[in-house]
Amino acid sequence: MESLLGPLLPLYDRERAAGRAVALGLLVETAGSTYRKPGALMLIAANGDSAGLLSGGCLEGDLAEYARTVIDTGKARVVSYDMRGGDDLVWGLGLGCEGAMHILLLRVGPQNAWQPLAHLAQALARHEQTAVGIVIASELNDSPTGTVVLHGTAEVAAVLASAADCGRIGWFEADSPRWKMMALPLGLPPKILLLGAGPDAAPVVDFAARLNWKVTLVDHRPAYADGSHFPQAERVLHGQPEELLGTVDPAAFSAAVVMSHHLPSDLKYLRALSATPIPYIGLLGPAARRERLLADLGADAERIRGRLYAPVGLAIGGRSPESIALAIIAEIHAFVHAGAARAQGAQLPLHPATPVIA
């Protein structure tokens, strides 16, 4: 899902604290080859500062000029870029994408209670699924283009609920007069559980933080379970492996990686994970170590075998902690976004005045 909010929050928080309205850019439609797809977001401040990308940096400067007008007037507008003809001389932007993009700019500020960003930010803080409606075309005077829809009629509310549940954009359209709404779901970042907080866990946390993922680390060694070692982690917990299910809620995590470098502890972590619904379980270490742990798991091995990625990480080469961390994050990214990753040569899983309608 493209509507990720995390990269926009620092700029949003800064401008809101200062009481300054911003322009929210929403990519509503694309054709051909484009850098981002519908649902992508960008935030632009009145001074030109921005967060998020809708292109590879080609059109953001031009878009900022339109954003200032939207902030000043409060009137939303759609800005279109069409480079399918391959003639950059028309725009002078050097896009080179050979695609078309239609971007809706709307003002977000005190005038409309900072919606839809306030609603989305609150849901993100609670890690709750939600969706907001944005009117992208309208002939209605009381619900013009750029209107933010949080609830609406029963039919509109159903579209919003469906978009939130499935994490995909939904649409509601009416004719005579024409009114079209995009139901934009919040893209919740994956939550990752690292079991083992040794020094080699630090680059894993760093890479995950760059993606705005939320990482929880658990370690049975007090000296390792130190939050100051992982300032970008959401939580760092001290707990015994056999008490894992009482320490964290396993249903909250998209993936877990066992990397304590301590064979008895890894065995206990795997036994605990076998009783969880976590769909991706990574195990650090060579194949021989994996087979020994599976043998020691006994009957519990069958409950984990189809979810186990061991050795963890894509086969991208490199032996440094940073290279291994990159391989781990890349494999989890592929799994979360495109199902089970199957990399060539990699060890695979052991089964093969914007109005608001409130």
DRENLUM-696169 format. One record per residue (C-alpha): residue in three letters; chain; x, y, z. Coordinates in steps of 0.02 Angstrom, whole numbers, plus 50000, padded with zeros to 5 digits. Example, Ala and Ser with C-alpha at 12.3 -4.5 7.8 and 13.67 -1.06 7.14 Angstrom:
2
+-----+---+-------+-------+-------+
!   r ! c !    xx !    yy !    zz !
+-----+---+-------+-------+-------+
! Ala ! A ! 50615 ! 49775 ! 50390 !
! Ser ! A ! 50684 ! 49947 ! 50357 !
+-----+---+-------+-------+-------+
end
This chain:
358
+-----+---+-------+-------+-------+
!   r ! c !    xx !    yy !    zz !
+-----+---+-------+-------+-------+
! Met ! A ! 50000 ! 50000 ! 50000 !
! Glu ! A ! 50070 ! 50166 ! 49945 !
! Ser ! A ! 49994 ! 50285 ! 50073 !
! Leu ! A ! 50133 ! 50278 ! 50201 !
! Leu ! A ! 50125 ! 50419 ! 50328 !
! Gly ! A ! 50286 ! 50399 ! 50428 !
! Pro ! A ! 50401 ! 50502 ! 50315 !
! Leu ! A ! 50279 ! 50649 ! 50321 !
! Leu ! A ! 50259 ! 50659 ! 50510 !
! Pro ! A ! 50413 ! 50763 ! 50559 !
! Leu ! A ! 50365 ! 50904 ! 50440 !
! Tyr ! A ! 50181 ! 50889 ! 50486 !
! Asp ! A ! 50221 ! 50899 ! 50672 !
! Arg ! A ! 50335 ! 51049 ! 50646 !
! Glu ! A ! 50211 ! 51150 ! 50544 !
! Arg ! A ! 50063 ! 51104 ! 50653 !
! Ala ! A ! 50156 ! 51159 ! 50810 !
! Ala ! A ! 50188 ! 51327 ! 50724 !
! Gly ! A ! 50007 ! 51341 ! 50667 !
! Arg ! A ! 50057 ! 51347 ! 50484 !
! Ala ! A ! 49950 ! 51260 ! 50353 !
! Val ! A ! 50031 ! 51139 ! 50229 !
! Ala ! A ! 49984 ! 51065 ! 50062 !
! Leu ! A ! 49955 ! 50878 ! 50051 !
! Gly ! A ! 49992 ! 50801 ! 49882 !
! Leu ! A ! 49896 ! 50643 ! 49840 !
! Leu ! A ! 49936 ! 50543 ! 49684 !
! Val ! A ! 49763 ! 50498 ! 49620 !
! Glu ! A ! 49794 ! 50427 ! 49448 !
! Thr ! A ! 49939 ! 50366 ! 49341 !
! Ala ! A ! 49964 ! 50299 ! 49166 !
! Gly ! A ! 50118 ! 50219 ! 49091 !
! Ser ! A ! 50282 ! 50212 ! 49186 !
! Thr ! A ! 50285 ! 50316 ! 49346 !
! Tyr ! A ! 50396 ! 50321 ! 49500 !
! Arg ! A ! 50249 ! 50303 ! 49622 !
! Lys ! A ! 50073 ! 50236 ! 49608 !
! Pro ! A ! 49901 ! 50301 ! 49664 !
! Gly ! A ! 49890 ! 50329 ! 49850 !
! Ala ! A ! 50067 ! 50399 ! 49869 !
! Leu ! A ! 50078 ! 50553 ! 49979 !
! Met ! A ! 50186 ! 50708 ! 49988 !
! Leu ! A ! 50184 ! 50855 ! 50107 !
! Ile ! A ! 50239 ! 51031 ! 50059 !
! Ala ! A ! 50261 ! 51178 ! 50178 !
! Ala ! A ! 50234 ! 51359 ! 50130 !
! Asn ! A ! 50423 ! 51390 ! 50132 !
! Gly ! A ! 50451 ! 51249 ! 50006 !
! Asp ! A ! 50510 ! 51116 ! 50129 !
! Ser ! A ! 50438 ! 50947 ! 50082 !
! Ala ! A ! 50427 ! 50767 ! 50139 !
! Gly ! A ! 50389 ! 50615 ! 50034 !
! Leu ! A ! 50417 ! 50589 ! 49848 !
! Leu ! A ! 50294 ! 50572 ! 49706 !
! Ser ! A ! 50431 ! 50561 ! 49575 !
! Gly ! A ! 50617 ! 50532 ! 49583 !
! Gly ! A ! 50636 ! 50717 ! 49625 !
! Cys ! A ! 50594 ! 50777 ! 49449 !
! Leu ! A ! 50431 ! 50869 ! 49479 !
! Glu ! A ! 50432 ! 50909 ! 49665 !
! Gly ! A ! 50504 ! 51083 ! 49639 !
! Asp ! A ! 50372 ! 51126 ! 49511 !
! Leu ! A ! 50236 ! 51054 ! 49621 !
! Ala ! A ! 50291 ! 51167 ! 49765 !
! Glu ! A ! 50240 ! 51320 ! 49663 !
! Tyr ! A ! 50062 ! 51256 ! 49649 !
! Ala ! A ! 50064 ! 51207 ! 49833 !
! Arg ! A ! 50092 ! 51387 ! 49888 !
! Thr ! A ! 49935 ! 51441 ! 49797 !
! Val ! A ! 49835 ! 51301 ! 49876 !
! Ile ! A ! 49898 ! 51349 ! 50049 !
! Asp ! A ! 49858 ! 51533 ! 50020 !
! Thr ! A ! 49684 ! 51510 ! 49946 !
! Gly ! A ! 49626 ! 51348 ! 50026 !
! Lys ! A ! 49561 ! 51291 ! 49858 !
! Ala ! A ! 49614 ! 51116 ! 49808 !
! Arg ! A ! 49674 ! 51084 ! 49633 !
! Val ! A ! 49731 ! 50940 ! 49522 !
! Val ! A ! 49902 ! 50957 ! 49439 !
! Ser ! A ! 49939 ! 50844 ! 49292 !
! Tyr ! A ! 50103 ! 50793 ! 49212 !
! Asp ! A ! 50099 ! 50693 ! 49051 !
! Met ! A ! 50268 ! 50639 ! 48979 !
! Arg ! A ! 50208 ! 50494 ! 48874 !
! Gly ! A ! 50256 ! 50586 ! 48717 !
! Gly ! A ! 50438 ! 50588 ! 48771 !
! Asp ! A ! 50454 ! 50776 ! 48739 !
! Asp ! A ! 50528 ! 50855 ! 48895 !
! Leu ! A ! 50538 ! 51023 ! 48808 !
! Val ! A ! 50355 ! 51053 ! 48847 !
! Trp ! A ! 50383 ! 51050 ! 49034 !
! Gly ! A ! 50570 ! 51074 ! 49049 !
! Leu ! A ! 50570 ! 50955 ! 49197 !
! Gly ! A ! 50670 ! 50810 ! 49125 !
! Leu ! A ! 50550 ! 50681 ! 49195 !
! Gly ! A ! 50600 ! 50542 ! 49076 !
! Cys ! A ! 50471 ! 50422 ! 49149 !
! Glu ! A ! 50359 ! 50412 ! 48994 !
! Gly ! A ! 50205 ! 50412 ! 49104 !
! Ala ! A ! 50065 ! 50526 ! 49164 !
! Met ! A ! 50026 ! 50579 ! 49342 !
! His ! A ! 49875 ! 50670 ! 49412 !
! Ile ! A ! 49907 ! 50743 ! 49585 !
! Leu ! A ! 49777 ! 50821 ! 49699 !
! Leu ! A ! 49841 ! 50961 ! 49812 !
! Leu ! A ! 49735 ! 51009 ! 49962 !
! Arg ! A ! 49765 ! 51123 ! 50110 !
! Val ! A ! 49785 ! 51044 ! 50282 !
! Gly ! A ! 49786 ! 51164 ! 50428 !
! Pro ! A ! 49691 ! 51243 ! 50572 !
! Gln ! A ! 49547 ! 51286 ! 50454 !
! Asn ! A ! 49499 ! 51102 ! 50435 !
! Ala ! A ! 49565 ! 51033 ! 50600 !
! Trp ! A ! 49719 ! 50967 ! 50511 !
! Gln ! A ! 49622 ! 50832 ! 50421 !
! Pro ! A ! 49653 ! 50705 ! 50352 !
! Leu ! A ! 49827 ! 50700 ! 50429 !
! Ala ! A ! 49764 ! 50714 ! 50608 !
! His ! A ! 49652 ! 50561 ! 50588 !
! Leu ! A ! 49787 ! 50459 ! 50501 !
! Ala ! A ! 49921 ! 50507 ! 50627 !
! Gln ! A ! 49812 ! 50455 ! 50773 !
! Ala ! A ! 49775 ! 50287 ! 50694 !
! Leu ! A ! 49960 ! 50261 ! 50655 !
! Ala ! A ! 50006 ! 50295 ! 50837 !
! Arg ! A ! 49882 ! 50160 ! 50889 !
! His ! A ! 49936 ! 50047 ! 50745 !
! Glu ! A ! 49754 ! 50032 ! 50692 !
! Gln ! A ! 49686 ! 50007 ! 50518 !
! Thr ! A ! 49587 ! 50153 ! 50449 !
! Ala ! A ! 49546 ! 50242 ! 50287 !
! Val ! A ! 49497 ! 50419 ! 50242 !
! Gly ! A ! 49399 ! 50481 ! 50092 !
! Ile ! A ! 49464 ! 50618 ! 49978 !
! Val ! A ! 49346 ! 50694 ! 49850 !
! Ile ! A ! 49445 ! 50702 ! 49687 !
! Ala ! A ! 49307 ! 50766 ! 49573 !
! Ser ! A ! 49145 ! 50854 ! 49617 !
! Glu ! A ! 49003 ! 50959 ! 49549 !
! Leu ! A ! 48931 ! 50984 ! 49724 !
! Asn ! A ! 48951 ! 51154 ! 49805 !
! Asp ! A ! 48946 ! 51084 ! 49982 !
! Ser ! A ! 49071 ! 50945 ! 49945 !
! Pro ! A ! 49198 ! 51012 ! 49820 !
! Thr ! A ! 49357 ! 50931 ! 49759 !
! Gly ! A ! 49476 ! 50912 ! 49905 !
! Thr ! A ! 49342 ! 50878 ! 50035 !
! Val ! A ! 49398 ! 50757 ! 50170 !
! Val ! A ! 49273 ! 50620 ! 50212 !
! Leu ! A ! 49291 ! 50531 ! 50379 !
! His ! A ! 49120 ! 50448 ! 50389 !
! Gly ! A ! 48984 ! 50502 ! 50268 !
! Thr ! A ! 48831 ! 50403 ! 50212 !
! Ala ! A ! 48809 ! 50217 ! 50241 !
! Glu ! A ! 48871 ! 50178 ! 50065 !
! Val ! A ! 49024 ! 50290 ! 50084 !
! Ala ! A ! 49062 ! 50220 ! 50258 !
! Ala ! A ! 49057 ! 50044 ! 50186 !
! Val ! A ! 49185 ! 50090 ! 50053 !
! Leu ! A ! 49298 ! 50167 ! 50186 !
! Ala ! A ! 49283 ! 50014 ! 50298 !
! Ser ! A ! 49323 ! 49897 ! 50154 !
! Ala ! A ! 49477 ! 49997 ! 50104 !
! Ala ! A ! 49539 ! 49996 ! 50284 !
! Asp ! A ! 49513 ! 49809 ! 50302 !
! Cys ! A ! 49598 ! 49755 ! 50141 !
! Gly ! A ! 49730 ! 49894 ! 50134 !
! Arg ! A ! 49686 ! 49939 ! 49955 !
! Ile ! A ! 49616 ! 50098 ! 49879 !
! Gly ! A ! 49428 ! 50100 ! 49857 !
! Trp ! A ! 49314 ! 50211 ! 49754 !
! Phe ! A ! 49141 ! 50285 ! 49770 !
! Glu ! A ! 49063 ! 50379 ! 49625 !
! Ala ! A ! 48895 ! 50459 ! 49594 !
! Asp ! A ! 48823 ! 50543 ! 49439 !
! Ser ! A ! 48707 ! 50691 ! 49412 !
! Pro ! A ! 48789 ! 50785 ! 49492 !
! Arg ! A ! 48957 ! 50699 ! 49477 !
! Trp ! A ! 49049 ! 50660 ! 49639 !
! Lys ! A ! 49200 ! 50543 ! 49651 !
! Met ! A ! 49291 ! 50493 ! 49810 !
! Met ! A ! 49452 ! 50396 ! 49836 !
! Ala ! A ! 49453 ! 50290 ! 49994 !
! Leu ! A ! 49634 ! 50300 ! 50051 !
! Pro ! A ! 49689 ! 50167 ! 50176 !
! Leu ! A ! 49828 ! 50199 ! 50299 !
! Gly ! A ! 49982 ! 50096 ! 50261 !
! Leu ! A ! 50034 ! 50022 ! 50428 !
! Pro ! A ! 50221 ! 49986 ! 50442 !
! Pro ! A ! 50271 ! 49805 ! 50477 !
! Lys ! A ! 50316 ! 49761 ! 50656 !
! Ile ! A ! 50472 ! 49654 ! 50669 !
! Leu ! A ! 50527 ! 49549 ! 50818 !
! Leu ! A ! 50714 ! 49523 ! 50842 !
! Leu ! A ! 50758 ! 49386 ! 50965 !
! Gly ! A ! 50935 ! 49428 ! 51013 !
! Ala ! A ! 51002 ! 49603 ! 51043 !
! Gly ! A ! 51185 ! 49578 ! 51007 !
! Pro ! A ! 51292 ! 49704 ! 50913 !
! Asp ! A ! 51244 ! 49629 ! 50744 !
! Ala ! A ! 51061 ! 49673 ! 50778 !
! Ala ! A ! 51102 ! 49859 ! 50770 !
! Pro ! A ! 51115 ! 49871 ! 50579 !
! Val ! A ! 50955 ! 49770 ! 50562 !
! Val ! A ! 50866 ! 49900 ! 50668 !
! Asp ! A ! 50948 ! 50041 ! 50570 !
! Phe ! A ! 50890 ! 49974 ! 50400 !
! Ala ! A ! 50716 ! 49940 ! 50467 !
! Ala ! A ! 50705 ! 50118 ! 50535 !
! Arg ! A ! 50746 ! 50188 ! 50364 !
! Leu ! A ! 50588 ! 50100 ! 50304 !
! Asn ! A ! 50489 ! 50167 ! 50453 !
! Trp ! A ! 50464 ! 49989 ! 50517 !
! Lys ! A ! 50435 ! 49960 ! 50703 !
! Val ! A ! 50561 ! 49844 ! 50787 !
! Thr ! A ! 50550 ! 49758 ! 50955 !
! Leu ! A ! 50704 ! 49671 ! 51024 !
! Val ! A ! 50704 ! 49539 ! 51160 !
! Asp ! A ! 50859 ! 49468 ! 51244 !
! His ! A ! 50887 ! 49360 ! 51397 !
! Arg ! A ! 51051 ! 49448 ! 51436 !
! Pro ! A ! 51028 ! 49610 ! 51535 !
! Ala ! A ! 51186 ! 49687 ! 51463 !
! Tyr ! A ! 51118 ! 49664 ! 51286 !
! Ala ! A ! 50937 ! 49715 ! 51322 !
! Asp ! A ! 50987 ! 49897 ! 51335 !
! Gly ! A ! 50880 ! 50025 ! 51246 !
! Ser ! A ! 51025 ! 50147 ! 51230 !
! His ! A ! 51107 ! 50025 ! 51107 !
! Phe ! A ! 50955 ! 50037 ! 50991 !
! Pro ! A ! 50887 ! 50215 ! 50992 !
! Gln ! A ! 50782 ! 50184 ! 50837 !
! Ala ! A ! 50694 ! 50030 ! 50904 !
! Glu ! A ! 50515 ! 50042 ! 50964 !
! Arg ! A ! 50551 ! 49931 ! 51116 !
! Val ! A ! 50698 ! 49838 ! 51193 !
! Leu ! A ! 50644 ! 49707 ! 51319 !
! His ! A ! 50733 ! 49593 ! 51441 !
! Gly ! A ! 50654 ! 49421 ! 51455 !
! Gln ! A ! 50691 ! 49236 ! 51454 !
! Pro ! A ! 50661 ! 49139 ! 51292 !
! Glu ! A ! 50538 ! 49019 ! 51372 !
! Glu ! A ! 50436 ! 49169 ! 51433 !
! Leu ! A ! 50426 ! 49251 ! 51261 !
! Leu ! A ! 50238 ! 49232 ! 51240 !
! Gly ! A ! 50211 ! 49323 ! 51404 !
! Thr ! A ! 50332 ! 49461 ! 51356 !
! Val ! A ! 50261 ! 49511 ! 51186 !
! Asp ! A ! 50099 ! 49489 ! 51088 !
! Pro ! A ! 50152 ! 49379 ! 50941 !
! Ala ! A ! 49997 ! 49425 ! 50839 !
! Ala ! A ! 50064 ! 49602 ! 50820 !
! Phe ! A ! 50216 ! 49551 ! 50717 !
! Ser ! A ! 50237 ! 49521 ! 50531 !
! Ala ! A ! 50405 ! 49435 ! 50552 !
! Ala ! A ! 50525 ! 49371 ! 50684 !
! Val ! A ! 50712 ! 49340 ! 50672 !
! Val ! A ! 50804 ! 49226 ! 50793 !
! Met ! A ! 50983 ! 49287 ! 50812 !
! Ser ! A ! 51042 ! 49264 ! 50990 !
! His ! A ! 51197 ! 49163 ! 50938 !
! His ! A ! 51159 ! 49048 ! 51086 !
! Leu ! A ! 51101 ! 48876 ! 51033 !
! Pro ! A ! 50995 ! 48832 ! 51188 !
! Ser ! A ! 50912 ! 49003 ! 51184 !
! Asp ! A ! 50877 ! 48992 ! 50998 !
! Leu ! A ! 50795 ! 48823 ! 51027 !
! Lys ! A ! 50680 ! 48898 ! 51158 !
! Tyr ! A ! 50640 ! 49047 ! 51047 !
! Leu ! A ! 50594 ! 48931 ! 50903 !
! Arg ! A ! 50486 ! 48823 ! 51016 !
! Ala ! A ! 50392 ! 48977 ! 51075 !
! Leu ! A ! 50374 ! 49042 ! 50896 !
! Ser ! A ! 50303 ! 48876 ! 50838 !
! Ala ! A ! 50148 ! 48914 ! 50941 !
! Thr ! A ! 50123 ! 49087 ! 50862 !
! Pro ! A ! 50040 ! 49144 ! 50700 !
! Ile ! A ! 50193 ! 49244 ! 50644 !
! Pro ! A ! 50205 ! 49202 ! 50458 !
! Tyr ! A ! 50392 ! 49233 ! 50433 !
! Ile ! A ! 50522 ! 49162 ! 50551 !
! Gly ! A ! 50704 ! 49193 ! 50509 !
! Leu ! A ! 50848 ! 49098 ! 50588 !
! Leu ! A ! 51028 ! 49158 ! 50583 !
! Gly ! A ! 51162 ! 49028 ! 50554 !
! Pro ! A ! 51211 ! 48890 ! 50432 !
! Ala ! A ! 51103 ! 48747 ! 50371 !
! Ala ! A ! 51187 ! 48620 ! 50487 !
! Arg ! A ! 51139 ! 48726 ! 50638 !
! Arg ! A ! 50961 ! 48738 ! 50572 !
! Glu ! A ! 50946 ! 48550 ! 50554 !
! Arg ! A ! 51011 ! 48521 ! 50729 !
! Leu ! A ! 50884 ! 48642 ! 50801 !
! Leu ! A ! 50741 ! 48565 ! 50702 !
! Ala ! A ! 50790 ! 48392 ! 50763 !
! Asp ! A ! 50792 ! 48455 ! 50943 !
! Leu ! A ! 50620 ! 48535 ! 50920 !
! Gly ! A ! 50543 ! 48365 ! 50890 !
! Ala ! A ! 50357 ! 48375 ! 50854 !
! Asp ! A ! 50361 ! 48566 ! 50863 !
! Ala ! A ! 50470 ! 48569 ! 50707 !
! Glu ! A ! 50320 ! 48529 ! 50597 !
! Arg ! A ! 50229 ! 48683 ! 50661 !
! Ile ! A ! 50372 ! 48796 ! 50610 !
! Arg ! A ! 50444 ! 48712 ! 50456 !
! Gly ! A ! 50334 ! 48797 ! 50327 !
! Arg ! A ! 50372 ! 48971 ! 50395 !
! Leu ! A ! 50557 ! 48954 ! 50426 !
! Tyr ! A ! 50684 ! 49052 ! 50324 !
! Ala ! A ! 50852 ! 48979 ! 50367 !
! Pro ! A ! 50984 ! 49035 ! 50339 !
! Val ! A ! 50892 ! 49201 ! 50350 !
! Gly ! A ! 50917 ! 49333 ! 50215 !
! Leu ! A ! 50931 ! 49345 ! 50027 !
! Ala ! A ! 51090 ! 49281 ! 49945 !
! Ile ! A ! 51161 ! 49452 ! 49899 !
! Gly ! A ! 51341 ! 49419 ! 49950 !
! Gly ! A ! 51446 ! 49499 ! 50086 !
! Arg ! A ! 51490 ! 49440 ! 50260 !
! Ser ! A ! 51493 ! 49600 ! 50361 !
! Pro ! A ! 51356 ! 49632 ! 50492 !
! Glu ! A ! 51289 ! 49769 ! 50379 !
! Ser ! A ! 51280 ! 49655 ! 50228 !
! Ile ! A ! 51193 ! 49520 ! 50328 !
! Ala ! A ! 51071 ! 49648 ! 50399 !
! Leu ! A ! 51033 ! 49712 ! 50224 !
! Ala ! A ! 51000 ! 49534 ! 50164 !
! Ile ! A ! 50882 ! 49503 ! 50311 !
! Ile ! A ! 50783 ! 49663 ! 50286 !
! Ala ! A ! 50774 ! 49634 ! 50098 !
! Glu ! A ! 50701 ! 49461 ! 50121 !
! Ile ! A ! 50573 ! 49520 ! 50248 !
! His ! A ! 50529 ! 49665 ! 50134 !
! Ala ! A ! 50498 ! 49545 ! 49989 !
! Phe ! A ! 50395 ! 49431 ! 50100 !
! Val ! A ! 50287 ! 49570 ! 50173 !
! His ! A ! 50256 ! 49656 ! 50008 !
! Ala ! A ! 50254 ! 49515 ! 49883 !
! Gly ! A ! 50233 ! 49352 ! 49976 !
! Ala ! A ! 50372 ! 49229 ! 50009 !
! Ala ! A ! 50537 ! 49286 ! 49934 !
! Arg ! A ! 50624 ! 49162 ! 49821 !
! Ala ! A ! 50795 ! 49226 ! 49777 !
! Gln ! A ! 50909 ! 49133 ! 49659 !
! Gly ! A ! 51033 ! 49032 ! 49760 !
! Ala ! A ! 50953 ! 49077 ! 49928 !
! Gln ! A ! 50899 ! 48950 ! 50056 !
! Leu ! A ! 50710 ! 48949 ! 50040 !
! Pro ! A ! 50580 ! 48913 ! 50172 !
! Leu ! A ! 50581 ! 48732 ! 50217 !
! His ! A ! 50420 ! 48698 ! 50122 !
! Pro ! A ! 50477 ! 48734 ! 49945 !
! Ala ! A ! 49481 ! 51288 ! 50185 !
! Thr ! A ! 49459 ! 51116 ! 50147 !
! Pro ! A ! 49289 ! 51057 ! 50211 !
! Val ! A ! 49278 ! 50900 ! 50316 !
! Ile ! A ! 49131 ! 50779 ! 50318 !
! Ala ! A ! 49135 ! 50706 ! 50494 !
+-----+---+-------+-------+-------+
end
